[in-house]
């Protein structure tokens, strides 16, 4: 099938506008029909455990307050091992516990994540004419979305819509529904 470059913007728009469920179904169907596509998709969605970037001994995190957690080592060991003999595959993308964003586990670095360690609070002085009985509760997710400039973080007093005060590695959110381990006394 010849590729028409004039149709590409329309195709890109259609891909952007289709639901996640339909897109996933189409991709699965294409993978079943064209085995070479399966290999390509697997290479984009999975990564070897050896290629996962992890904090090394010299990894540091910095905050707006000038704090840093570092060891005495010079330099940073963020280069993942790439020995193809040890290919324990895992999902390439994960959600970060701190910033709640999806990230590539193979591209994670000490400066990848920017977040606030404390909660945000409303600046009630900015809501002088706000009546909670008719306008809704001030300290709510909806108000944070509508008026981010009227909320600040306790940790650094930055506004809700400003960059995080801590820069660090993304921390993978893991949900483990496995067997619980009992403590031995």
Buried (B, 14 or more C-beta within 10 A) or exposed (E): EEEEEEEEEEEEEEEEEEEEEEBEEEEEEEBEEEEEEBEEBEEEEBBBBBBBBEBBEBBBBBBBEEEEEBEEEEEBEBEBEEEEEEEEEEEBBBBBEBBEEEBBBBBBBBEBBBBBBEEBBBBEEBBEEBEEEEEEEBEEEEBBEEBBEBBBBEBBEBBBEBEBBBBBBBBBEEEEEEEEEEEEE
